[in-house]
Amino acid sequence: MNQILIVEDEARLAAFVEKGLRKNGFSTTVAADGEQALHMTQKSSFDLILLDLKLPIKDGWTVLRELRTHSKQFPIIIVVTAMSDEQNRSAALKGGANDYVTKPFSFHDLLERVRAQLG
């Protein structure tokens, strides 16, 4: 069973994504801020991360940079609100993200992207 870390500070959205992923056979963990996410990736093994960029304590850009600096090679899908412009998308992909999804999104689309990354 694939382990997915959902890094999202909006509790309702995190719960929605977590419920959908579990219903589709994934094991999930939720981190509500960037610092917690980094700590979790040091203690546990994840197959994929869904990462919001606007997070408390350490933002998603910092989390992405630190994970890639420490050679964490699992796929990272950026899931963001109000950052749909091409410049942010390009910066995220150049920074090591594997995919970029803007909110609002359909759960089906997100699920397909998760499956594609996990091969």
OpenMM code with the backbone's topology and positions (N, CA, C; nanometers):
from openmm import Vec3, app, unit

residues = "MET ASN GLN ILE LEU ILE VAL GLU ASP GLU ALA ARG LEU ALA ALA PHE VAL GLU LYS GLY LEU ARG LYS ASN GLY PHE SER THR THR VAL ALA ALA ASP GLY GLU GLN ALA LEU HIS MET THR GLN LYS SER SER PHE ASP LEU ILE LEU LEU ASP LEU LYS LEU PRO ILE LYS ASP GLY TRP THR VAL LEU ARG GLU LEU ARG THR HIS SER LYS GLN PHE PRO ILE ILE ILE VAL VAL THR ALA MET SER ASP GLU GLN ASN ARG SER ALA ALA LEU LYS GLY GLY ALA ASN ASP TYR VAL THR LYS PRO PHE SER PHE HIS ASP LEU LEU GLU ARG VAL ARG ALA GLN LEU GLY".split()
positions = [
    Vec3(0.0850, -0.1183, 0.0000),
    Vec3(0.0000, 0.0000, 0.0000),
    Vec3(0.0890, 0.1239, 0.0000),
    Vec3(0.0650, 0.2151, -0.0934),
    Vec3(0.1439, 0.3365, -0.1039),
    Vec3(0.1141, 0.4331, 0.0102),
    Vec3(0.2202, 0.4913, 0.0640),
    Vec3(0.2108, 0.5887, 0.1731),
    Vec3(0.2175, 0.7290, 0.1138),
    Vec3(0.1155, 0.8112, 0.1414),
    Vec3(0.1109, 0.9474, 0.0894),
    Vec3(0.1038, 1.0461, 0.2048),
    Vec3(0.1904, 1.1465, 0.1998),
    Vec3(0.1880, 1.2548, 0.2977),
    Vec3(0.1151, 1.3733, 0.2350),
    Vec3(0.0091, 1.4174, 0.3005),
    Vec3(-0.0686, 1.5333, 0.2573),
    Vec3(-0.0257, 1.6509, 0.3444),
    Vec3(0.0356, 1.7514, 0.2833),
    Vec3(0.0817, 1.8681, 0.3583),
    Vec3(-0.0108, 1.9835, 0.3219),
    Vec3(-0.1065, 2.0081, 0.4107),
    Vec3(-0.2144, 2.1039, 0.3846),
    Vec3(-0.2622, 2.1620, 0.5168),
    Vec3(-0.2665, 2.2959, 0.5274),
    Vec3(-0.3101, 2.3592, 0.6516),
    Vec3(-0.4604, 2.3819, 0.6587),
    Vec3(-0.5329, 2.3656, 0.5491),
    Vec3(-0.6790, 2.3747, 0.5527),
    Vec3(-0.7340, 2.2380, 0.5926),
    Vec3(-0.7798, 2.2272, 0.7158),
    Vec3(-0.8215, 2.0974, 0.7713),
    Vec3(-0.9301, 2.0293, 0.6884),
    Vec3(-1.0280, 2.1058, 0.6410),
    Vec3(-1.1371, 2.0445, 0.5633),
    Vec3(-1.0871, 1.9872, 0.4317),
    Vec3(-0.9989, 2.0608, 0.3641),
    Vec3(-0.9446, 2.0117, 0.2379),
    Vec3(-0.8563, 1.8890, 0.2613),
    Vec3(-0.7744, 1.8937, 0.3650),
    Vec3(-0.6888, 1.7794, 0.3972),
    Vec3(-0.7728, 1.6552, 0.4259),
    Vec3(-0.8815, 1.6726, 0.4999),
    Vec3(-0.9696, 1.5600, 0.5328),
    Vec3(-1.0378, 1.5052, 0.4078),
    Vec3(-1.0802, 1.5935, 0.3179),
    Vec3(-1.1432, 1.5524, 0.1927),
    Vec3(-1.0472, 1.4686, 0.1078),
    Vec3(-0.9252, 1.5179, 0.0906),
    Vec3(-0.8253, 1.4468, 0.0101),
    Vec3(-0.7885, 1.3151, 0.0768),
    Vec3(-0.7686, 1.3197, 0.2076),
    Vec3(-0.7324, 1.1985, 0.2810),
    Vec3(-0.8411, 1.0914, 0.2673),
    Vec3(-0.9653, 1.1299, 0.2835),
    Vec3(-1.0766, 1.0346, 0.2725),
    Vec3(-1.0810, 0.9718, 0.1332),
    Vec3(-1.0667, 1.0544, 0.0305),
    Vec3(-1.0696, 1.0037, -0.1067),
    Vec3(-0.9545, 0.9099, -0.1371),
    Vec3(-0.8353, 0.9446, -0.0911),
    Vec3(-0.7197, 0.8587, -0.1162),
    Vec3(-0.7319, 0.7255, -0.0427),
    Vec3(-0.7773, 0.7302, 0.0810),
    Vec3(-0.7956, 0.6059, 0.1571),
    Vec3(-0.9007, 0.5173, 0.0919),
    Vec3(-1.0068, 0.5784, 0.0436),
    Vec3(-1.1125, 0.5042, -0.0246),
    Vec3(-1.0585, 0.4333, -0.1491),
    Vec3(-0.9523, 0.4884, -0.2071),
    Vec3(-0.8909, 0.4311, -0.3265),
    Vec3(-0.7672, 0.3471, -0.2961),
    Vec3(-0.7520, 0.3069, -0.1697),
    Vec3(-0.6489, 0.2105, -0.1338),
    Vec3(-0.5141, 0.2642, -0.0916),
    Vec3(-0.5051, 0.3937, -0.0656),
    Vec3(-0.3782, 0.4520, -0.0221),
    Vec3(-0.3770, 0.4702, 0.1288),
    Vec3(-0.2591, 0.4660, 0.1860),
    Vec3(-0.2392, 0.4972, 0.3267),
    Vec3(-0.1947, 0.6431, 0.3329),
    Vec3(-0.2544, 0.7213, 0.4221),
    Vec3(-0.2250, 0.8640, 0.4256),
    Vec3(-0.1859, 0.9131, 0.5643),
    Vec3(-0.1096, 1.0214, 0.5637),
    Vec3(-0.0742, 1.0949, 0.6838),
    Vec3(-0.0895, 1.2424, 0.6485),
    Vec3(-0.1331, 1.3236, 0.7442),
    Vec3(-0.1509, 1.4665, 0.7193),
    Vec3(-0.0559, 1.5468, 0.8072),
    Vec3(0.0081, 1.6455, 0.7465),
    Vec3(0.0886, 1.7435, 0.8186),
    Vec3(0.0249, 1.8796, 0.7944),
    Vec3(0.0069, 1.9582, 0.8997),
    Vec3(-0.0615, 2.0874, 0.8885),
    Vec3(0.0327, 2.2054, 0.8647),
    Vec3(0.1639, 2.1816, 0.8719),
    Vec3(0.2587, 2.2892, 0.8439),
    Vec3(0.3879, 2.2291, 0.7882),
    Vec3(0.4708, 2.3156, 0.7333),
    Vec3(0.5927, 2.2703, 0.6685),
    Vec3(0.6938, 2.2064, 0.7609),
    Vec3(0.7067, 2.2594, 0.8800),
    Vec3(0.8019, 2.2030, 0.9751),
    Vec3(0.7620, 2.0601, 1.0139),
    Vec3(0.6343, 2.0406, 1.0397),
    Vec3(0.5827, 1.9077, 1.0729),
    Vec3(0.6064, 1.8115, 0.9557),
    Vec3(0.5863, 1.8583, 0.8338),
    Vec3(0.6074, 1.7740, 0.7154),
    Vec3(0.7524, 1.7283, 0.7055),
    Vec3(0.8454, 1.8196, 0.7250),
    Vec3(0.9875, 1.7830, 0.7182),
    Vec3(1.0236, 1.6822, 0.8267),
    Vec3(0.9711, 1.7036, 0.9462),
    Vec3(0.9951, 1.6091, 1.0561),
    Vec3(0.9413, 1.4705, 1.0196),
    Vec3(0.8213, 1.4655, 0.9643),
    Vec3(0.7601, 1.3371, 0.9280),
    Vec3(0.8399, 1.2637, 0.8204),
    Vec3(0.8967, 1.3378, 0.7254),
    Vec3(0.9733, 1.2719, 0.6194),
    Vec3(1.1054, 1.2164, 0.6713),
    Vec3(1.1522, 1.2664, 0.7836),
    Vec3(1.2733, 1.2118, 0.8445),
    Vec3(1.2436, 1.0851, 0.9239),
    Vec3(1.1221, 1.0756, 0.9777),
    Vec3(1.0855, 0.9631, 1.0640),
    Vec3(1.0165, 0.8487, 0.9905),
    Vec3(0.9523, 0.8784, 0.8770),
    Vec3(0.8745, 0.7780, 0.8052),
    Vec3(0.9093, 0.7803, 0.6576),
    Vec3(0.8744, 0.6726, 0.5907),
    Vec3(0.8986, 0.6612, 0.4476),
    Vec3(0.7681, 0.6862, 0.3723),
    Vec3(0.7724, 0.7783, 0.2765),
    Vec3(0.6551, 0.8096, 0.1957),
    Vec3(0.6851, 0.7810, 0.0496),
    Vec3(0.5802, 0.7433, -0.0231),
    Vec3(0.5937, 0.7165, -0.1661),
    Vec3(0.5625, 0.8398, -0.2492),
    Vec3(0.4907, 0.9368, -0.1893),
    Vec3(0.4501, 1.0570, -0.2610),
    Vec3(0.4074, 1.1622, -0.1593),
    Vec3(0.4284, 1.2894, -0.1961),
    Vec3(0.3820, 1.4001, -0.1113),
    Vec3(0.2932, 1.4916, -0.1940),
    Vec3(0.1794, 1.5297, -0.1353),
    Vec3(0.0942, 1.6354, -0.1888),
    Vec3(0.1255, 1.7583, -0.1048),
    Vec3(0.1781, 1.8629, -0.1661),
    Vec3(0.2342, 1.9757, -0.0923),
    Vec3(0.1709, 2.1083, -0.1311),
    Vec3(0.1101, 2.1743, -0.0335),
    Vec3(0.0611, 2.3108, -0.0519),
    Vec3(0.1812, 2.4033, -0.0381),
    Vec3(0.1803, 2.5161, -0.1074),
    Vec3(0.2931, 2.6089, -0.0976),
    Vec3(0.2739, 2.7136, 0.0116),
    Vec3(0.1494, 2.7479, 0.0415),
    Vec3(0.1226, 2.8484, 0.1462),
    Vec3(0.0932, 2.7757, 0.2766),
    Vec3(0.1983, 2.7563, 0.3547),
    Vec3(0.1886, 2.6825, 0.4809),
    Vec3(0.2412, 2.7673, 0.5957),
    Vec3(0.1923, 2.7424, 0.7168),
    Vec3(0.2502, 2.8105, 0.8332),
    Vec3(0.3862, 2.7511, 0.8706),
    Vec3(0.4606, 2.8247, 0.9469),
    Vec3(0.5923, 2.7927, 1.0023),
    Vec3(0.6973, 2.7854, 0.8919),
    Vec3(0.6959, 2.6828, 0.8083),
    Vec3(0.7839, 2.6758, 0.6907),
    Vec3(0.6944, 2.6591, 0.5697),
    Vec3(0.7102, 2.7481, 0.4719),
    Vec3(0.6236, 2.7398, 0.3549),
    Vec3(0.6620, 2.6226, 0.2644),
    Vec3(0.5756, 2.5957, 0.1688),
    Vec3(0.5966, 2.4824, 0.0795),
    Vec3(0.7214, 2.4945, -0.0065),
    Vec3(0.7587, 2.6177, -0.0433),
    Vec3(0.8817, 2.6370, -0.1206),
    Vec3(1.0027, 2.5885, -0.0403),
    Vec3(1.0046, 2.6209, 0.0893),
    Vec3(1.1148, 2.5781, 0.1765),
    Vec3(1.1140, 2.4267, 0.1923),
    Vec3(0.9968, 2.3691, 0.2106),
    Vec3(0.9850, 2.2233, 0.2240),
    Vec3(1.0370, 2.1555, 0.0980),
    Vec3(0.9941, 2.2017, -0.0182),
    Vec3(1.0387, 2.1436, -0.1451),
    Vec3(1.1905, 2.1521, -0.1575),
    Vec3(1.2456, 2.2686, -0.1307),
    Vec3(1.3904, 2.2889, -0.1413),
    Vec3(1.4665, 2.1968, -0.0447),
    Vec3(1.4207, 2.1887, 0.0803),
    Vec3(1.4905, 2.1056, 0.1784),
    Vec3(1.4806, 1.9574, 0.1438),
    Vec3(1.3651, 1.9134, 0.0972),
    Vec3(1.3512, 1.7718, 0.0599),
    Vec3(1.4432, 1.7359, -0.0556),
    Vec3(1.4478, 1.8202, -0.1558),
    Vec3(1.5333, 1.7906, -0.2714),
    Vec3(1.6819, 1.8084, -0.2383),
    Vec3(1.7152, 1.9019, -0.1492),
    Vec3(1.8541, 1.9191, -0.1065),
    Vec3(1.9045, 1.7953, -0.0329),
    Vec3(1.8140, 1.7303, 0.0411),
    Vec3(1.8507, 1.6105, 0.1168),
    Vec3(1.8219, 1.4830, 0.0386),
    Vec3(1.8151, 1.4966, -0.0938),
    Vec3(1.8027, 1.3823, -0.1857),
    Vec3(1.6793, 1.2958, -0.1645),
    Vec3(1.5728, 1.3534, -0.1171),
    Vec3(1.4466, 1.2798, -0.1077),
    Vec3(1.3888, 1.2742, -0.2487),
    Vec3(1.3781, 1.1545, -0.3049),
    Vec3(1.3438, 1.1413, -0.4457),
    Vec3(1.2008, 1.0963, -0.4737),
    Vec3(1.1158, 1.0868, -0.3722),
    Vec3(0.9772, 1.0493, -0.3980),
    Vec3(0.9089, 1.1622, -0.4751),
    Vec3(0.8038, 1.1284, -0.5510),
    Vec3(0.7320, 1.2327, -0.6250),
    Vec3(0.6652, 1.3335, -0.5319),
    Vec3(0.6656, 1.4591, -0.5751),
    Vec3(0.5994, 1.5663, -0.5022),
    Vec3(0.5044, 1.6359, -0.5998),
    Vec3(0.3772, 1.6389, -0.5622),
    Vec3(0.2772, 1.7107, -0.6400),
    Vec3(0.2394, 1.8360, -0.5620),
    Vec3(0.2626, 1.9522, -0.6225),
    Vec3(0.2264, 2.0788, -0.5612),
    Vec3(0.0765, 2.1001, -0.5827),
    Vec3(0.0043, 2.1329, -0.4752),
    Vec3(-0.1393, 2.1600, -0.4819),
    Vec3(-0.1602, 2.2976, -0.4200),
    Vec3(-0.1947, 2.3971, -0.5024),
    Vec3(-0.1983, 2.5346, -0.4537),
    Vec3(-0.3250, 2.6115, -0.4897),
    Vec3(-0.3511, 2.7155, -0.4110),
    Vec3(-0.4586, 2.8109, -0.4366),
    Vec3(-0.3964, 2.9428, -0.4802),
    Vec3(-0.4556, 3.0059, -0.5769),
    Vec3(-0.4189, 3.1423, -0.6175),
    Vec3(-0.2747, 3.1564, -0.6641),
    Vec3(-0.2147, 3.0498, -0.7059),
    Vec3(-0.0796, 3.0582, -0.7622),
    Vec3(-0.0776, 2.9831, -0.8950),
    Vec3(-0.1769, 3.0097, -0.9747),
    Vec3(-0.1919, 2.9333, -1.0974),
    Vec3(-0.1117, 2.9895, -1.2137),
    Vec3(-0.0399, 3.0997, -1.1903),
    Vec3(0.0329, 3.1574, -1.3020),
    Vec3(0.1502, 3.0682, -1.3440),
    Vec3(0.1869, 3.0837, -1.4672),
    Vec3(0.2896, 2.9984, -1.5287),
    Vec3(0.4260, 3.0135, -1.4607),
    Vec3(0.4556, 3.1311, -1.4079),
    Vec3(0.5849, 3.1545, -1.3434),
    Vec3(0.6006, 3.0680, -1.2175),
    Vec3(0.4973, 3.0622, -1.1339),
    Vec3(0.5037, 2.9783, -1.0135),
    Vec3(0.5094, 2.8309, -1.0499),
    Vec3(0.4324, 2.7904, -1.1496),
    Vec3(0.4332, 2.6512, -1.1945),
    Vec3(0.5728, 2.6131, -1.2415),
    Vec3(0.6311, 2.6979, -1.3237),
    Vec3(0.7652, 2.6721, -1.3753),
    Vec3(0.8682, 2.6659, -1.2624),
    Vec3(0.8596, 2.7586, -1.1676),
    Vec3(0.9534, 2.7599, -1.0544),
    Vec3(0.9401, 2.6332, -0.9707),
    Vec3(0.8177, 2.5874, -0.9496),
    Vec3(0.7962, 2.4660, -0.8704),
    Vec3(0.8548, 2.3436, -0.9410),
    Vec3(0.8313, 2.3334, -1.0705),
    Vec3(0.8837, 2.2183, -1.1448),
    Vec3(1.0364, 2.2229, -1.1526),
    Vec3(1.0925, 2.3408, -1.1730),
    Vec3(1.2386, 2.3545, -1.1744),
    Vec3(1.2975, 2.3252, -1.0373),
    Vec3(1.2192, 2.3532, -0.9313),
    Vec3(1.2648, 2.3296, -0.7944),
    Vec3(1.2552, 2.1847, -0.7507),
    Vec3(1.2034, 2.0988, -0.8358),
    Vec3(1.2008, 1.9573, -0.8033),
    Vec3(1.0637, 1.8940, -0.7900),
    Vec3(0.9576, 1.9728, -0.8079),
    Vec3(0.8233, 1.9145, -0.8031),
    Vec3(0.8015, 1.8300, -0.9286),
    Vec3(0.7202, 1.7265, -0.9160),
    Vec3(0.6911, 1.6392, -1.0294),
    Vec3(0.5646, 1.6800, -1.1037),
    Vec3(0.4753, 1.7508, -1.0355),
    Vec3(0.3505, 1.7938, -1.0967),
    Vec3(0.2988, 1.9136, -1.0184),
    Vec3(0.2005, 1.9832, -1.0751),
    Vec3(0.1497, 2.1073, -1.0178),
    Vec3(0.0007, 2.1142, -1.0459),
    Vec3(-0.0814, 2.1208, -0.9407),
    Vec3(-0.2267, 2.1231, -0.9528),
    Vec3(-0.2783, 2.2464, -0.8804),
    Vec3(-0.3712, 2.3173, -0.9435),
    Vec3(-0.4272, 2.4351, -0.8774),
    Vec3(-0.5659, 2.4047, -0.8215),
    Vec3(-0.5963, 2.4693, -0.7098),
    Vec3(-0.7274, 2.4580, -0.6463),
    Vec3(-0.8176, 2.5641, -0.7083),
    Vec3(-0.9427, 2.5373, -0.7286),
    Vec3(-1.0083, 2.4104, -0.6997),
    Vec3(-0.9736, 2.3058, -0.8062),
    Vec3(-0.9754, 2.1808, -0.7663),
    Vec3(-0.9454, 2.0707, -0.8574),
    Vec3(-1.0502, 1.9625, -0.8363),
    Vec3(-1.0642, 1.8776, -0.9353),
    Vec3(-1.1543, 1.7642, -0.9163),
    Vec3(-1.0727, 1.6539, -0.8496),
    Vec3(-1.1349, 1.5831, -0.7576),
    Vec3(-1.0615, 1.4755, -0.6913),
    Vec3(-1.0171, 1.3714, -0.7928),
    Vec3(-1.0995, 1.3438, -0.8924),
    Vec3(-1.0650, 1.2448, -0.9949),
    Vec3(-0.9355, 1.2837, -1.0663),
    Vec3(-0.9214, 1.4126, -1.0994),
    Vec3(-0.7992, 1.4598, -1.1646),
    Vec3(-0.6789, 1.4411, -1.0729),
    Vec3(-0.6932, 1.4776, -0.9473),
    Vec3(-0.5839, 1.4597, -0.8521),
    Vec3(-0.5470, 1.3125, -0.8387),
    Vec3(-0.6469, 1.2260, -0.8287),
    Vec3(-0.6231, 1.0827, -0.8170),
    Vec3(-0.5467, 1.0293, -0.9374),
    Vec3(-0.5837, 1.0718, -1.0552),
    Vec3(-0.5135, 1.0276, -1.1767),
    Vec3(-0.3677, 1.0732, -1.1756),
    Vec3(-0.3435, 1.1932, -1.1291),
    Vec3(-0.2054, 1.2441, -1.1216),
    Vec3(-0.1237, 1.1658, -1.0179),
    Vec3(-0.1867, 1.1335, -0.9061),
    Vec3(-0.1196, 1.0524, -0.8039),
    Vec3(-0.0835, 0.9160, -0.8620),
    Vec3(-0.1784, 0.8522, -0.9259),
    Vec3(-0.1533, 0.7206, -0.9856),
    Vec3(-0.0439, 0.7267, -1.0924),
    Vec3(-0.0445, 0.8310, -1.1726),
    Vec3(0.0576, 0.8460, -1.2764),
    Vec3(0.1974, 0.8577, -1.2150),
    Vec3(0.2082, 0.9311, -1.1053),
    Vec3(0.3389, 0.9485, -1.0404),
    Vec3(0.3876, 0.8204, -0.9732),
    Vec3(0.2942, 0.7417, -0.9246),
    Vec3(0.3319, 0.6172, -0.8549),
    Vec3(0.3522, 0.5019, -0.9527),
    Vec3(0.3160, 0.5253, -1.0780),
    Vec3(0.3390, 0.4278, -1.1851),
    Vec3(0.2657, 0.3014, -1.1632),
] * unit.nanometer
topology = app.Topology()
chain = topology.addChain("A")
for resn in residues:
    res = topology.addResidue(resn, chain)
    for name in ("N", "CA", "C"):
        topology.addAtom(name, app.Element.getBySymbol(name[0]), res)
